[in-house]
Amino acid sequence: MLIRESYLKDIRPFYSSDLIKAMVGVRRAGKSVLLSQIRDEIRTQGHLHMFYVNLEDYQYHRFWNDPEKFHELVRSKALEKQERCYIFLDEIQHVQDYWNVLASLKATTNSSIFVTGSSSSLLNSTLSTRLTGRVKTFRIFPFSFMEASSYTDGKMTLDDYLVNGGIPLRFSLPENEGNAVIEDTFNSILEKDILPKINQTYRNTFLNFARFAIAQSGSLVSTRSLAGYISFYDQKISRQTLYSYLEKLVDSYLLTKVDRFSLVGKKTLNYIQKYYATDPAFITISKGGQQNEGIGGNLESVVFNELLKRGYNVFVGKAPKGEVDFVVTDGQKRCYIQVAAYMETEETREREFGAYKALTDNYPKFVISMDRDDFSRDGIIHINAQDFLLRKKDLVFF
């Protein structure tokens, strides 16, 4: 079992905090295993009064629509002893009105509460309104390339990772079974987390749209491009509905939305955004397993997710002529990143490095690619993608 220290080091300072610790992310990202690792650490500190519930365990399904009884169960366990109780509630979003349950447990018991969820409703306005200032959230991703490499004792290649991704369970199974797990994970997210919320008439349209949107990971999304695609399937669906479909993909953590930032006007542009897949395997599945267009979009998504894991804020940069893939900020510091699969031709190198020509500021500029040759030029630093993902080379901020 891989100890996910990159997350534990951030969560550890809050073990005894009164804040509710919410770990959120896509299904099978390893949230339950991480929760188990937290329990083990707390137990070694001598805290033995604990109560754990996995709400996807069938014996607890009866509580999904009965929050009062669920509250009564957890509260009674928390008050069994005259000492602090550590409460772990796995996939809490299944319980109706879960925020009221959490608020009451926090107010009426001496407890430290940890929850996980596979829906971003744990971060939405309802939760933030009901539990303002009482929740600390942690986004959990599937294995990063560095974690996958560590788990496989360095045998994981970047080419494999860019196609098959980092769903943790796949690494403990034979290749064929691991690939089946990835497909099953993708389908279960759509079928369990999203389809029940879609009008029965439009479910096939949604499934086609979902694969289209994920396959286009890293591409600009506008109402025009959405309408152009959906006209092949159903012209009666409004653009507003299509955007609601995108929101559902974001809500289930299949996609992450990133805003565009004008590098001239210094403001966020809301009318066109980009969306990135949470795991490159979801892109592969959405393309039917075909990589005819190369792995550039997969690599861009992997770099984007890596930047989020490192705690940076990330935007797409709108330059006077063209786009800069990522504007990355760390507090008041900033740098720019272009991502390309390979830059074997001078034409490709000119395109990637040329994206910075219109920028006159002095913030550090990087190009990340799979190439081993160092193509750095004109003060722009070229970093090999594998070295970046394994943290052998890092970014510089001004």
C-alpha positions as CSV (number, residue, x, y, z in Angstrom):
1,M,0.0,0.0,0.0
2,L,1.3,3.4,-1.0
3,I,1.4,5.9,1.9
4,R,0.1,9.1,0.3
5,E,2.3,11.5,2.2
6,S,1.7,14.4,-0.2
7,Y,-1.9,14.5,1.2
8,L,-1.2,13.3,4.8
9,K,1.3,16.2,5.4
10,D,-1.4,18.7,4.6
11,I,-4.2,16.9,6.6
12,R,-2.1,15.9,9.6
13,P,-2.1,19.4,11.3
14,F,-5.9,19.2,11.4
15,Y,-6.3,15.7,13.0
16,S,-7.5,17.2,16.3
17,S,-9.0,20.3,14.8
18,D,-12.7,21.2,15.4
19,L,-13.0,21.9,11.7
20,I,-14.7,19.2,9.6
21,K,-12.1,17.6,7.3
22,A,-13.7,17.0,3.9
23,M,-11.7,14.9,1.4
24,V,-13.3,15.1,-2.0
25,G,-12.5,13.7,-5.4
26,V,-13.5,11.4,-8.2
27,R,-14.6,7.8,-7.4
28,R,-11.7,5.3,-6.8
29,A,-9.2,8.1,-6.4
30,G,-8.1,6.4,-3.1
31,K,-10.1,8.5,-0.6
32,S,-11.2,5.5,1.5
33,V,-7.6,4.2,1.6
34,L,-6.4,7.6,2.6
35,L,-9.0,7.7,5.3
36,S,-7.7,4.4,6.6
37,Q,-4.2,5.7,6.7
38,I,-5.4,8.7,8.7
39,R,-7.1,6.4,11.2
40,D,-4.0,4.3,11.5
41,E,-1.9,7.4,12.3
42,I,-4.3,8.7,14.9
43,R,-4.5,5.3,16.5
44,T,-0.7,5.2,16.9
45,Q,-1.0,8.5,18.7
46,G,-3.0,6.7,21.4
47,H,-6.5,7.8,20.3
48,L,-8.7,4.7,20.3
49,H,-12.2,6.1,20.5
50,M,-13.2,6.0,16.8
51,F,-16.3,5.4,14.7
52,Y,-16.1,4.6,11.0
53,V,-19.0,4.3,8.5
54,N,-18.7,3.5,4.8
55,L,-22.1,4.7,3.4
56,E,-21.7,2.6,0.3
57,D,-21.7,-0.5,2.5
58,Y,-25.2,-2.0,1.9
59,Q,-26.0,-2.2,5.6
60,Y,-26.0,1.6,5.8
61,H,-28.2,2.3,2.8
62,R,-31.2,2.5,5.1
63,F,-29.8,5.8,6.4
64,W,-29.5,7.5,3.0
65,N,-33.0,8.9,3.3
66,D,-33.2,9.0,7.1
67,P,-30.7,11.6,8.3
68,E,-32.3,11.7,11.8
69,K,-31.6,8.0,12.4
70,F,-28.1,8.3,11.0
71,H,-27.4,11.3,13.2
72,E,-28.7,9.3,16.2
73,L,-26.4,6.4,15.4
74,V,-23.3,8.5,15.0
75,R,-24.0,10.7,18.0
76,S,-24.6,7.7,20.3
77,K,-21.3,6.2,19.2
78,A,-19.5,9.5,19.8
79,L,-20.9,9.8,23.3
80,E,-20.2,6.2,24.4
81,K,-17.0,7.3,26.2
82,Q,-16.0,10.4,28.2
83,E,-13.2,11.2,25.7
84,R,-12.8,12.8,22.3
85,C,-14.2,10.6,19.4
86,Y,-12.7,10.5,15.9
87,I,-15.6,10.1,13.4
88,F,-15.0,8.9,9.9
89,L,-17.9,9.1,7.4
90,D,-17.0,7.7,4.0
91,E,-19.1,9.0,1.0
92,I,-21.2,11.3,3.2
93,Q,-23.0,12.8,0.2
94,H,-25.4,9.8,0.1
95,V,-27.1,11.0,3.3
96,Q,-30.0,13.4,2.7
97,D,-29.3,16.8,4.3
98,Y,-25.9,15.6,5.4
99,W,-24.8,19.2,6.2
100,N,-27.4,19.3,9.1
101,V,-26.1,16.0,10.4
102,L,-22.5,17.3,10.4
103,A,-23.4,20.6,11.9
104,S,-25.2,18.9,14.8
105,L,-22.5,16.4,15.4
106,K,-19.9,19.2,15.5
107,A,-22.1,21.2,18.0
108,T,-23.2,18.4,20.3
109,T,-20.2,16.0,20.6
110,N,-16.6,16.2,21.5
111,S,-15.4,14.9,18.2
112,S,-13.0,15.3,15.3
113,I,-14.9,14.6,12.1
114,F,-13.5,13.4,8.8
115,V,-15.7,12.9,5.7
116,T,-15.1,11.9,2.1
117,G,-17.3,12.5,-0.9
118,S,-17.4,11.9,-4.7
119,S,-19.5,14.9,-5.5
120,S,-18.4,18.5,-5.5
121,S,-21.7,19.3,-3.7
122,L,-19.4,18.9,-0.6
123,L,-17.9,22.2,-1.8
124,N,-20.9,23.9,-3.1
125,S,-22.8,26.9,-1.8
126,T,-25.2,24.8,0.3
127,L,-22.4,23.3,2.4
128,S,-20.4,26.5,2.6
129,T,-23.6,28.4,3.7
130,R,-24.6,25.8,6.3
131,L,-21.2,25.2,7.6
132,T,-19.4,28.5,7.0
133,G,-15.9,28.5,8.5
134,R,-16.3,25.0,9.9
135,V,-15.0,22.9,7.0
136,K,-11.5,22.3,5.7
137,T,-11.5,20.7,2.2
138,F,-8.8,18.6,0.5
139,R,-9.0,17.6,-3.1
140,I,-7.9,14.0,-3.7
141,F,-6.7,12.9,-7.1
142,P,-5.9,9.4,-8.5
143,F,-2.2,8.5,-8.3
144,S,0.1,11.2,-9.8
145,F,2.8,9.9,-12.1
146,M,5.3,10.2,-9.2
147,E,3.0,8.1,-7.0
148,A,2.4,5.5,-9.7
149,S,6.2,5.3,-10.3
150,S,6.8,4.8,-6.6
151,Y,4.1,2.2,-6.3
152,T,5.5,0.2,-9.2
153,D,9.1,0.5,-8.1
154,G,10.0,2.8,-11.0
155,K,8.5,0.4,-13.6
156,M,5.7,2.8,-14.7
157,T,6.5,4.6,-17.9
158,L,5.2,8.0,-18.7
159,D,3.8,6.7,-22.0
160,D,1.7,4.1,-20.1
161,Y,0.6,6.7,-17.5
162,L,-0.6,9.2,-20.2
163,V,-2.8,6.5,-21.7
164,N,-4.0,4.5,-18.8
165,G,-3.8,7.0,-15.9
166,G,-3.5,6.7,-12.2
167,I,-6.6,5.0,-10.8
168,P,-5.0,3.2,-7.8
169,L,-6.8,-0.1,-8.1
170,R,-5.4,-0.8,-11.5
171,F,-1.9,-1.1,-10.2
172,S,-2.7,-4.1,-8.0
173,L,-4.3,-6.1,-10.7
174,P,-3.1,-7.9,-13.9
175,E,-3.1,-5.6,-17.0
176,N,-6.4,-6.8,-18.5
177,E,-8.2,-6.6,-15.2
178,G,-6.7,-3.2,-14.5
179,N,-8.0,-1.8,-17.8
180,A,-11.4,-3.2,-16.9
181,V,-11.3,-1.4,-13.6
182,I,-10.7,1.9,-15.4
183,E,-13.6,1.4,-17.8
184,D,-15.8,0.3,-14.9
185,T,-14.8,3.4,-12.9
186,F,-15.7,5.7,-15.7
187,N,-19.0,4.1,-16.4
188,S,-20.0,3.9,-12.8
189,I,-19.4,7.6,-12.4
190,L,-21.7,8.4,-15.3
191,E,-24.4,5.9,-14.3
192,K,-24.4,6.3,-10.6
193,D,-23.5,9.9,-10.1
194,I,-24.9,11.7,-13.1
195,L,-27.5,9.7,-15.2
196,P,-30.1,9.7,-12.4
197,K,-30.1,13.5,-12.6
198,I,-30.7,13.5,-16.4
199,N,-34.1,13.5,-18.1
200,Q,-34.7,9.9,-19.4
201,T,-35.3,11.2,-22.9
202,Y,-31.9,12.8,-23.2
203,R,-29.7,10.2,-21.4
204,N,-28.1,8.8,-24.6
205,T,-27.5,12.4,-25.8
206,F,-25.8,13.1,-22.5
207,L,-23.6,10.1,-22.7
208,N,-22.4,11.1,-26.2
209,F,-21.9,14.6,-25.0
210,A,-19.9,13.5,-22.0
211,R,-17.5,11.5,-24.1
212,F,-17.1,14.4,-26.5
213,A,-16.4,16.9,-23.7
214,I,-13.8,14.7,-22.0
215,A,-12.1,13.8,-25.3
216,Q,-11.7,17.5,-25.9
217,S,-9.8,18.0,-22.6
218,G,-7.8,21.2,-22.8
219,S,-9.7,22.7,-25.7
220,L,-11.6,26.0,-25.5
221,V,-15.3,25.5,-24.9
222,S,-17.9,28.0,-26.1
223,T,-21.6,28.0,-26.7
224,R,-20.9,27.8,-30.4
225,S,-18.7,24.7,-30.2
226,L,-21.3,23.0,-27.9
227,A,-24.2,23.8,-30.2
228,G,-22.2,22.7,-33.2
229,Y,-21.5,19.3,-31.7
230,I,-24.9,18.6,-30.2
231,S,-26.7,19.4,-33.5
232,F,-25.5,15.9,-34.7
233,Y,-27.6,14.3,-31.9
234,D,-30.4,16.5,-30.8
235,Q,-31.1,20.1,-31.9
236,K,-33.8,20.6,-29.3
237,I,-31.5,20.9,-26.3
238,S,-30.7,24.4,-25.3
239,R,-27.2,25.7,-24.8
240,Q,-28.1,26.3,-21.1
241,T,-28.8,22.5,-20.8
242,L,-25.5,21.7,-22.4
243,Y,-23.7,23.9,-19.9
244,S,-25.6,22.1,-17.1
245,Y,-24.2,18.9,-18.5
246,L,-20.7,20.3,-18.2
247,E,-21.5,21.3,-14.6
248,K,-22.5,17.7,-13.8
249,L,-19.2,16.4,-15.2
250,V,-17.4,18.9,-13.0
251,D,-19.6,18.0,-10.0
252,S,-18.6,14.4,-10.4
253,Y,-14.9,15.4,-10.7
254,L,-14.5,13.9,-14.2
255,L,-13.6,17.4,-15.4
256,T,-12.1,20.5,-13.8
257,K,-13.0,23.9,-15.1
258,V,-10.2,26.5,-15.5
259,D,-10.9,30.1,-16.3
260,R,-9.1,32.2,-18.8
261,F,-7.1,35.3,-17.7
262,S,-6.4,38.3,-19.9
263,L,-2.7,39.0,-19.8
264,V,-3.4,42.5,-21.1
265,G,-6.5,43.5,-19.3
266,K,-5.5,41.6,-16.1
267,K,-9.0,40.2,-15.6
268,T,-10.7,36.9,-15.7
269,L,-12.7,36.1,-18.9
270,N,-15.9,34.1,-18.1
271,Y,-17.4,33.6,-21.6
272,I,-15.0,30.9,-22.7
273,Q,-13.3,28.3,-20.4
274,K,-11.3,25.2,-20.6
275,Y,-12.0,21.9,-19.0
276,Y,-9.4,19.2,-18.1
277,A,-10.0,15.6,-17.4
278,T,-9.1,14.5,-13.8
279,D,-7.3,11.4,-15.1
280,P,-5.8,10.8,-18.6
281,A,-7.5,7.4,-18.8
282,F,-10.8,9.1,-19.0
283,I,-9.6,10.9,-22.2
284,T,-8.5,7.6,-23.6
285,I,-11.8,5.9,-22.9
286,S,-13.7,8.9,-24.3
287,K,-11.8,8.6,-27.5
288,G,-12.6,4.9,-27.8
289,G,-9.1,3.9,-26.9
290,Q,-7.7,5.6,-30.0
291,Q,-4.7,8.0,-29.7
292,N,-4.7,9.1,-33.4
293,E,-4.4,12.7,-32.4
294,G,-1.4,12.0,-30.1
295,I,-1.1,12.4,-26.4
296,G,-0.7,16.2,-26.3
297,G,-4.1,16.7,-24.6
298,N,-3.4,13.9,-22.1
299,L,-0.1,15.5,-21.2
300,E,-1.6,18.9,-20.8
301,S,-4.2,17.5,-18.5
302,V,-1.6,15.7,-16.4
303,V,0.5,18.8,-16.1
304,F,-2.6,20.8,-15.1
305,N,-3.6,18.3,-12.4
306,E,0.0,18.2,-11.1
307,L,-0.1,22.0,-10.7
308,L,-3.3,21.8,-8.7
309,K,-1.8,19.0,-6.5
310,R,1.1,21.2,-5.7
311,G,-1.3,23.9,-4.4
312,Y,-0.9,26.4,-7.2
313,N,-3.7,28.5,-8.7
314,V,-4.0,27.9,-12.5
315,F,-5.5,29.9,-15.3
316,V,-5.4,29.8,-19.1
317,G,-3.7,33.0,-20.4
318,K,-5.3,35.1,-23.1
319,A,-2.4,36.9,-24.9
320,P,-2.9,39.6,-27.5
321,K,-2.3,36.9,-30.2
322,G,-3.1,33.4,-29.1
323,E,-3.1,31.6,-25.7
324,V,-0.6,30.7,-23.1
325,D,-1.5,27.2,-21.7
326,F,-1.1,28.0,-18.1
327,V,-0.7,31.1,-15.9
328,V,0.4,29.7,-12.6
329,T,0.3,31.7,-9.4
330,D,1.7,31.1,-5.9
331,G,0.4,33.8,-3.7
332,Q,1.6,37.0,-5.4
333,K,4.2,35.2,-7.5
334,R,3.6,34.1,-11.1
335,C,5.1,32.0,-14.0
336,Y,3.9,30.9,-17.4
337,I,3.8,27.4,-18.9
338,Q,3.4,26.0,-22.4
339,V,2.9,22.2,-22.8
340,A,3.6,20.2,-25.9
341,A,4.0,16.4,-26.5
342,Y,7.1,16.6,-28.7
343,M,8.9,19.5,-30.4
344,E,10.9,17.5,-33.0
345,T,10.5,20.2,-35.7
346,E,11.5,23.8,-35.7
347,E,8.0,24.7,-36.7
348,T,6.6,23.1,-33.5
349,R,9.3,24.8,-31.4
350,E,8.6,28.2,-32.9
351,R,4.9,27.8,-32.1
352,E,5.4,26.8,-28.5
353,F,8.2,29.3,-27.7
354,G,6.5,31.9,-29.9
355,A,3.4,32.0,-27.7
356,Y,5.4,34.2,-25.4
357,K,6.5,36.8,-28.0
358,A,3.7,39.2,-27.1
359,L,4.4,39.1,-23.4
360,T,6.6,42.0,-22.2
361,D,6.7,41.2,-18.5
362,N,9.6,39.4,-16.8
363,Y,7.7,36.5,-15.1
364,P,9.5,33.2,-15.7
365,K,8.4,31.3,-18.8
366,F,8.6,27.5,-19.3
367,V,7.9,25.0,-22.0
368,I,7.2,21.4,-20.8
369,S,7.5,18.5,-23.3
370,M,8.5,14.8,-23.6
371,D,11.7,15.7,-25.4
372,R,15.0,14.9,-23.7
373,D,17.0,17.4,-25.7
374,D,17.1,20.8,-24.0
375,F,15.5,23.4,-26.3
376,S,15.7,26.3,-24.0
377,R,16.0,29.7,-25.8
378,D,15.6,33.4,-25.4
379,G,15.4,33.1,-21.6
380,I,12.5,30.6,-21.9
381,I,13.3,27.4,-19.9
382,H,12.5,24.0,-21.4
383,I,11.7,21.2,-18.9
384,N,11.4,17.5,-19.7
385,A,7.9,16.3,-18.7
386,Q,9.0,13.3,-16.8
387,D,11.6,15.3,-14.8
388,F,8.9,17.8,-13.9
389,L,6.3,15.2,-12.8
390,L,9.0,13.3,-10.8
391,R,10.0,16.7,-9.2
392,K,13.6,16.4,-10.5
393,K,13.1,19.9,-11.9
394,D,10.7,22.5,-10.6
395,L,9.2,25.8,-11.5
396,V,10.6,29.2,-10.5
397,F,8.3,32.1,-9.6
398,F,8.9,35.9,-9.5
